[in-house]
Amino acid sequence: MGFRAGRGIADITGETAECGLLGYGKADQQSAGLHTRQRARAFAFEEGGARLLLVVCELPLMSDAVVREVLRRLPEGYGAANVMLTATHTHCGPGGYFHHRLYNSNTGGFRAATFGAITDGITEAALAAIADLEPARLRLAQGELKNASVNRSRRAFDRNPAADRAHFPDAVDPATTLLTVERGGRLHAAVNWFATHNTSMTNRNRLVSADNKGYAALHWERTVAGVDHLAATAPELVAAFAQTNAGDMSPNLGLAPGLGPTGDQFENTRVIGLRQYEAAAALIGAGQPAVGERASEGEQASVGERASEGRRPSEGEQGSKGDRAPGGSPDPGDEWASGAREISGGLDFRATHLHLSAVEVRPEFTGDQRPHRTSPPVGGAAAFAGARVDGPGFKGFRPGANPLWDAVSRRLVYPFAPALRDAQYPKALALPAGPVNRVVPVIPESAPVQLLRIGPLFLIGIPAEVTIVAGLRLRRTVAAIVGAALSDVLVAGYSNGYLHYVTTPEEYDAQEYEGGSTLFGRWELPALCQTVAGLATAMRDGTPVDPGSPEPAVPVRARRPRTAADAPHPGRRFGDVLDFSLIGRRATVAFVAAHPSNDLRRGGSYLFVERLCGDGSWARTADDGDWSTVFRWARSGGATSVATVTWNIPEGAEPGTYRISYHGDSPPKGPFTGVSEPFEVR
């Protein structure tokens, strides 16, 4: 029997106005518009009666509440063991979709609208992938990408043994892995794994963004393959860019927020995303150039815009054969890259829930040949300092030594709690989340740990941010038991929940940001290695595992966000144009607006850029999911607001007459549309 595979994609964008963005934890980072939409990309696999479902979600974090709700809606045969919901870890997505208080701290509590958009979208993508199952050929390819990440915690990394450091001579994990789905000689789906934080957009940004991994997926689908994300039909290609062990990997190559390949956060997002795409696409065709090597990003964008009008780009527009192949239509006889191989060997899965607050870790996993025990979660002072390379945290805290918190912990707490000291020392204790959980649910304590196999590829699902050496130890643990090549074993971080960081015991002792955020103490990684060893052994031997006890469901009461009643400006109507400018290759229109949360327009758009056709009709060339457009919203008074639409006109845009429209909703009056005056693009 061969593989069957299917793919699906759906919009999961939440509230784009006055909702805290999750990731940096800044109270003032409230959404004020939209740059790129967030999407869920689902991949279903079947072989020999076994089923797997992988959904890559452009979310800051994966919530156990989201996982529980999505699993409830899936068909029989799909559950916690064989479904992986994983986040790309953008730091600029609307929050409020957890049932634990810590993650809703800057959103005014639980946000039902955002939670609904996320769960509805993930479910929609998953069901589409399952319905799309057809016979397929799966291929696996591996390569290296060395200019899209940097180690942001080198002092901690350097504490690891020489043998571990030697595995990463540049202190980064350069591995890029590509799984592709081919049906009928055409590329239908691709999943890429590469370790870099999704933090090219800084904590000064207020626009919802899927960040660099979102750009990589958008570029492959929209620009190269001509996918229209608003079309009613299934897309030609679904391409996801997933995370691995990115805990200490940053895209800010200059070791400062917003200092990536350039000094501009938007351009950094594009460049780091493009590099991930090019590295993945280079694994497709043997001897072919990396896809996207055309004159300019503007020219690339115009292909996607022309394709979205209802016709495929011509061969001249698409470019060379190398450009076309990974875009969804390779020639059936094309050779694949050296090292890419068609895979077989079936599917398998094991999963358990581990109560991380009380794990007895056996001596063979601790490194010092003594048994140890994890403790209830405690946030360290260094955790509140933030990762300085990606975005500073809170004043009064810093990585490493925090004299006041260190003194309190070492003189007043550890001497009277030897078990806590064994688990947490030398952490400067700042947030005793375990005891607080008894009063109010702050963070989860049960970790869903998962092992999936797709032919030779093994994915270790961890609900946390895993550093590259911690990931190496997890991968070595599994590879040694199942007899796999180390390169075929990946850590799928940010999967099925979120429990902050996982560092090695050596890194933990440095108490950098990552160590301070390793909540369950220095034996957390050994506990996880012990657990995945059990899963790998059961998979090898064909035996079941104890599923453990999932995190108890936390009841939550949704609060309707406080928003002022909408009103148009005096003497104006909703949708009226307040201002228009065309300066160089940038068109900007300001409209009388209503609150975007009145209708999230999931699967739709707040704006359209349209070109006048010869028959007098208007053809859509861009929407709010395109890289070339920006939608901003701001209050202009107690109840009045302005929506500003910017179109950065691509260099390759067809000359002609264009207009920009804005679409809003103001209950009880209902939906409305504003349209700019036509303007010329030459």
N, C-alpha and C positions, 0 to 999 in steps of 0.2 A: 504494500500500500504506500502511496505517496502522500505528500503534504497537500492539504487544502488551506488556502489563506484568503483573508478578506481585509478590507480597510475601510475606515470611516473617519469623518472629520466634522467637527461642529464648533460653533462659537460658544465661549464660556466667559465672555466679558461681563463684569459686574457693573457696579455704580461708578460712573465716570465723573461724578461731581460730589464734593463734600463728603467723601468717604475716605477714611485713613488708608493709605497705601501700606501694605504689609511687606516687611523685609528689613528695613532700617530701624523700625521702632520709634520713629520721630512723630511726636504729637502734631507738629505743624505740617507734616507732609500729607495733606489732604488732596484727593483727586480734583483736578480742575480742567479736565479734558481728556482727549484721546489721541495717541499717536498711532499705535498699532494694536489691533484687537488680539485678544488671547484666544487660543483655540485648543481643543482636545483632539488628539489624533490617535485613533484606535486601530489595533492590529490583532486579528483573530487567527488562530492556527488550529488545525485538526490533523491528526494522523493516528491511524490504528485505534480509533475510538477515544483517544485522549484529546483534550481541549485545553488551550491556553488563550488568555486575553491580556494584551498589554496596551495600556492607555497612557500616552505621554501628554501631560497637561501643562500648559503654559501658565502655571500658578506660582506664587511665591513659595508656598509650602503645601504639603498634602495633609488634610485634616481627617482625623479618624471619624468625625461626624459625616464628612463627605463620603468616605469609603463605605460606611455603614448604610447610608441612604442609597448609594449607587448599587451596592450588592443586593439590596432589597428589591431593586427594580429589574435585575437581570434575569434571563430565563433560567430554568432548572439546568443544572450541570455546570453553572458558573458560580464560584464562591471564593472565600478568602484564600484558599490554597492555590487556585489556578488563575486568579485575576490579580494583575499588578497595576496599580494606579500610581504613577510616578510624576513628580513635579520637576519643572525645569529650573525653578528657583529664581524667577525674575523678582526683583525687589520693588517693582512698580506696578503691582496689581492690587485691586481693591481687596481689603481684608474684611474681617467680621464674619467669616464662615466657619469658625471654630465654636465648639461648645465649652472650651476651656478659656478662662478669663484672660490669661496673659496675652494671648494672641489677638484679643479684641480690645486691647488697652487703648489704642488710638482711633477706634472706630465708633465709640459711643455704645459699645456692646455688640450683640449679635445682629447681623444685617440679613434679614430674610430675603431681600431682593437679590443680593449678591450670591448667597447660598443657593437660591433657586436657579440662578443663571448657571452656576457651576455644575450643580447636580443634574439639571436638565440637559446641559450640553454634553457632559461626559456620558450620560446614559444614551443620548441620541447618537453620539459617535460610536459607542460600543455596540448598540443594536444594529447600526448600519454595517459595521465590520462583520458582525455575526451573519447578517443577511447576505453579505457579499462573498461568503466562503465559496471558493471554486478551486479546482486543481491548480497547483502552482509549483514553480521551481524556486527554491530558496538558495541564496548564495551568501557567503560570509567572506569578508575581506578585511584586512588590517593594514594599517600604515602608521605614520607618525606625523604630528603637527607640533612644531616647536616655537611658533611665534604668536601664540594665542593665549598664553598663560605664563604666570610667574608665581614663585612661592612667596606668599605674603607673610609667612611665619617662619623665616629661615632659622631664627634662634632656636625654636622648638625642633625643627626638622634636624638640625645638626646634633641634637642630643641622641638621635637614633644610632644603633650600632653600625659600624662601617659596612657590613654586608648588606644592610638595608639601604643605606645611602648610595652604595655602589650601583644599586638597581636603577637609581634615578640620578645619573651624574650631573644633570643640570638642575636638580632639585624640583623638577616638574615631571608629571606623568604625560608623555607626549603621545600615548597610544590613542589612535582614532580607529574605531571599529564600525563596520557598516554591514547591516543585514538587509538584503534586498528581496523583494517578491516579484517574480517575473511570471506573467501569464500570457500565453499565446505569442511568445517572443517579444513582449513589451514589458517595460518596467512599470509596475503599478504601485509599488510602495517601497519605502526605504526608511530604516531607522539607524541613526548614527549615535554613537556614544563617545563623548569626549569630556575630559575633566577641566572645566573652567567655571568660575563663578559667573552668574548672570547679573553682573553689577557694573556694566558699562555705563548705564544711566545712574546718576548720583542721587544722593538724598536731597538735593535741591530741586530735582525734577518733580513736577506735579501732574504730568500726563501719564495716563495708563499706557504701559509699554510691555511687550513681550521680550524686550531687551535683545542681546546678541543672538541667543539661540532662536528666539522668535524671528529675527531677521533672516537667519540662515534658512529656516523652513519657508518663510515667505518668499525669499529670493528663488529658491529651487522651484516651488510650486507656481508662483505668480509670474515671475520674470522669465524663468527658463522654460517652464512647461506650459505657460499660458493659462493656468487654472483661474477660473472665475469663482471666487468663494461664495458669491451670491447666487450662483446658478442653481436651478432646481435639480439638475442631474448630478450624478456622482462625478467627482473630479478625475481627471486623467491620472493624476499622481498625488499620493499623500506621502509627505516626507517629514519625519520628526527628528529633532535633535535633542537627545536625552542626556541626562547627567550620569556621571559615575562617582568616583571618589574625589569630589571637588572641594573638600573641606578647607584646604589651605592653598587652593589654586585661584588666582585672581586674573582678570583680563586687563587690569590696570598696570600695564607693563612698566610704567614709570614709578610704580610703588607709591601712588597717591591717588585719591579719588578724582575721577575724570581725566587722569593722565594715562591714557592708553597709547595706541599708535599715534594719536594726535592729542590736541588739547581741548577738543570739543566732544562732549558726551554723545551727541547724536552720531557724529562721524565715527567715534570709537565703536559704538554699537554696530554700525554698518560694517566697518572694517573687520572687527573680530568675528562677526557673524559670517561675513564673506569668506574669511579664511577657513572657518569650520566647514562651510559648504564646499569650497574648492578642494579641501583635503578629502572630503567624503566623495565628491564627484570624481576625483582623480582615481578612486578605487574601482570605478565602473568599467572604463574602457582601456584596454591595453594600448599603451603608446599614444593615447589621445590626450590633447591638452586639457587642463583643468577647465571645467565648464565655467563660463562667465568671463573669460578673458577677451572681452570686447572693449571698445574704446573708452566707454564711460558708463557710470551707473545710470546716467540719464538715458543713454541709448538702450541699456538693458531694460529699464523700466518701461520704455515705450512698447516693447514687444508684448509684455503682459497687458498693457493698457489696450493695445490693438486687439489682442486675442479676446479680451473680455467683451468686445463689441459683438461677438457672435461668430467670428470666423477665426480659423487658425492662422498664425503668421505664415507668410510665404517662406520658401527656403532661403531666400536672400535675407529676410528679416531675422530668421532664426540663426543664421551664421553657419559655421562649419559643422561637419558630421560630429566632431567632438562635442560641440555645443548641443546638438540635438539628442545624442544618445541618452544621457542621464535625464533629459527632460521628459521622458515618458514614452519614447518611441525609438528604441535602438533597433537596428537591423537584426532579424533573427539569427543571422550568421555571425554577428560581431563576436570577437574574442573578448574575454574579460581580463581584468588586470592580473598580472602575475601575483600569485598568492591568493586570489579570489577563488573560491571553490564552491561547487554545488554541494549542498549538505544533505545528509540523510541521518537516520538513527533515531527518529521519533521524538516524542515529547514526554516530559515527565515533570512532576512538581511535588514539593513538600513544603509545609508551612506550620509554624507554631507561634503561640503568643507567649512571650517571656516577661515575667514580672521582674523588671530590672532592679527594683528596689531591694530585692532579697535573693540574689543568686549565689549559691555556693559554687565557687570556681575551683576546679580540681587542680592539683599541683602541676600537672603536665601542660596547663594552659597559662599559668601565671608568670612564668619566666624565672621565678626564684625558687621553684620546687617546693613551695609551701601553699596550702590552701588559703583562700581569701574569700571575702564576701563583699558584694556590692552594698551600697547604702541607699536610703531614700534620696531623692534628688535635691541637690543644693546648687544654686547659682553662685559662681565666684565673683569677686569684685572685678576681676579681669574681663568677665563676660559683659559687664556694664560699660566697659571702656570702648567696646566695639572693635571691629577690625579696621585699624587706622588706614590701611591701604585702600579699603573699599568705602569706608564712611565712618567717621568718629562716632562714638556712642555718647555717653552722658558725662558731664563735667564732674570732676572729683574722683574719677576712676582712670586707671591706666593699666596697660598690659604689664605682666610681671609683678613687681613688688607694689603693694598698696599698704603703706606703713600702718595706718589706723586699723584697717580691716584685718591685716596680718596680726597685729598685736592682740586685738580682741579675740580672734580665733585661737591663737596659740597660747594665750594666757588664761582665757576665761571659758573656752569651749572644749578644745581638744583634751586638756588634762582630765576632764571629768567624763569624757565619752570616748573610751579607747577604741570601740568598734567603729565609730565615726572617723576617728583619727586614722585608723588603718585604711579605711576606704577613701577618705577625702583629702588628707594631708598631702601636699602643703597648700591646698586651696585656701584663700582668704574667704571665709563663708559670708555671703551677703544676702542671699534669698533662700531661706529654708522651705523650699517648695513642698517637700514631703509633709511636714506638719501642717502647713497652710492648706494642703489638699484635704485635710480632714474637716476643715471648716468651709472652704469654698474651692471648687475645682479650678486649679491654676494651670497645671500641665498634666498630661497623661503619664502613667508609670508602666503600662504594659506595652511591650514592643512587639509588633508583628514582624517576625523574621521569616524570610521566604527563600526558597531555592527553586528556580525554574530551569528547565533544560529544553533547548530547541536544537536538536541534532547535537553537534559538538559544543554549542554555546551554552554556558552556564551563567545565569544571572542571580546574584545574591541580593535579595531585596532587604534593605536596611532603612528604617524610618528616621534617618539622621544624616548629618553632614560628616562624611568620613574623610580623614586626611589620606594622602596618597600612601604613606607607609602603613597606616592602619588598614587601608584597603588591600595593600600588598599581603599583609598577614592573613586577612580573611580569604583572599584569593588562593594563597599557598595552602591554606588549610583544606579548602575544597578540592583544589587540583590534586593534591597528594592522595586524597581518599578515592576520588572517582577516576583517577588516572588520566586527567585532561591536561592539555598544554596550558601553561599559565596564561598565555595570551587569549585563550578561549574562555577564561573565567573573569567575569566583570562584577564589580560592585555596582548595584543599581541604587544609589543613594536617593534620599527624599521620597522613598516609596512607602505607600500604605499608611502613612501617619507621619508624625514629627516629634522627635525627642532631642533636638539640638545636636550636639557634636559627639564624635567618637575620635579620640586621639590614642596614640600608643602610650603606655605608662611613662616612657621616657619623655615624650612630648608633654604629657600631662604635668610633669614636674616643673616644666618651664613656666606654667601658668600664663601663657599668652592668651589671647582672646579665645582660641579654640579650646585650650585646656580648661579655662574658667567656665566654658560652656559645656564641658563634658560632665553632665549633671550627676551621674551615678558613680562618679569617682574613678580612680586610676585603674580599677579592675573591670571597667565597663567593656573595653575591647576584649580582654580575655574571656569574659562571660559570653560575648557574642561569638567569638571563635569556637568556644565550647559548644554553643548552640548550633552553629552552622556545620560543625563536625558531625553532630548527631543527624542533621538533615541530610548531609552528603552520604553518610553511612547507610541511612535508610534508603536513599535513592539508589545507591550502588547495589544494595542487597534486596531491593524490591519489597521492603517492609514498610508498614505504616508508622506514623509518628503521632505522639500526643498533641492534639491541636492547641492545648493550653486554654487559658481563659482570656478572652478579649477584654479590652478596656470597657468597663461598665458604661452604658449609655448615660450621658449627663443630660438631665432635662434642662431646657432652655426656653426662655420666654423672649420671643422676638419683639423688639421695640421699633416702632415706626420712626424712622429718622425725622427729626424736627426740621422741616423746611418751610419757609415762608410761602404763603399762597402766591401763585404766579399772577402777574399783572403786566400788561404791555406798558410801554412808555407813554406818557401823556400825549394824546393826539396821534398815537400810532396803533398798529395792529400787530399781532404776533406774526413774525416772518418778514416784517418790513425791513428793507435794507437801510442801515444807519450810515454805512460808509463803504466805499470801494476804492481800492488802489491797485494799480498794475505797475510795479517798479521792476525793471529788468525782467527776470524770469520768475517773478513771484507775484501771484494774484492773491489779494486778501479782501474778504468781504465780512462785514459785521452786520449781524441780524438782531432784531428784537426777538428774545429767546424765552423759552420756558425751561423749567428744571429738567435736565436729562434723565433723572430717575423716574420721571412720570412714565417713561417707556424706554427701557434699556436697548431696544431695537436689536435684541439678540438675533443673529442671523440676517440682520439688515444693516442699515447705515444711517448715520445722522446727516450725511452729506453725499452729494454726487457731483462729479465734474463731467460735463456732457459736451459733445462736439456736434455741431450742426451738419447734418448729412445733405446730400444733393436733393433728396426728395422732401426736404423740409422737416424731417423728424430729427430728434436729438438722440444720440447714441452715448451711452455711459462709457467713460474711459477710466474713471477712478472713483473710489469710494473711501470711507473712513478707515478701511483696513489696509490701504496702500501706504507705502513708505513716503510717497510724494505729498501726502495730505496731512494736515494737522487740524484737529478740532479743539478749540478752547472755549471754556464757559466761565463766566464770572458774574457775580452780582453787581448791579449798578445802583441799587437802592434796596429798600426793605423787601419788595416783592418783584422788582424788575431785574432783568438780567440780559446779558449780551452773549451771543454765540459768535465766535470769530473763526472763520474757515480760511485756512491758508493752503494754497496749492503751489508747491515748488515745481514749476513747469520743467519736466524732463527735457534734456537737450534733444532727444529723439522724438518729441511730440509732433504729431502731424500738424502742419500749418492749417489754419482754419478759424472758424468762429466757435467760441466756447461760452459756457455759462456755468455758474456754480449754484447749487440749490442746497437749502438747509431744511431738515425735516424734524419737527418737534411735536410735542403733545402737551396740551394744557387742559386737564379735566376741570369742569365738566364739558367744556367746549369741544374737546377732542383734538384730533391731529390737525396739523397745519403745515404748509410749505412756504418757504421764502425762496425767491429766485433772483439772482443778480441780473443786471443788464448784460447783454452779450458783449464779448470783447474778443479782440483778434490776437492770435498767436502766429507769429511769422518766423 
